[in-house]
């Protein structure tokens, strides 16, 4: 399959998704579909699992990890420290304090990229900017942080260092254990933080 066909398979559904958003959810739109698709193409909305793991370990107060899956999926398994705001409720007024702000960085995740990207697109349609998607979702989190593949002894030093970090991070963040389920948090306005971290862009596809 050539690259042009692969890109078409990704971006045509995303364009159709934007076009299908009900008017009631777009009357306050501040970002055009073209701008949103441009951000998707450049992956500027993505943040790597390594960056998320590092911020969790550092207990960085500027990041809010948001699981957009269903309450049942969240209860069965979620990343420690995450809160659950299902995609169906993402635009509810009770959560606007999380999204209509610039003091904190929200990182959305689902099982893969699709559902979290849909949630991100809804939020961008509203003009909210402090939101990102964890690259690869829970599936890639399990692969890279909970169960990293050990590189060969002849691998470059940076690959070995990355593995060492992921192995240590997996141990600190539960080593694959199910995180205790928590009820949905109330939705207070986010507290300001002294300084936002520099965002790390993810490389790779959607």
Secondary structure, DSSP 8 states (H G I E B T S, - for coil): --HHHHHHHHHHHHHHHHHTS-GGGTTT--S-HHHHHHHHHTTTTEE-HHHHHHHHHTT-TTEEEEE-S-HHHHHH---TT-EE--GGGTT-GGGHHHHS-SSSEEEEE-SSSHHHHHHHHHHHHTT--SEEEETTHHHHHIIIIIS-----TTS-HHHHHHHHHHHHHHHHTTTT-----------------S---------S--
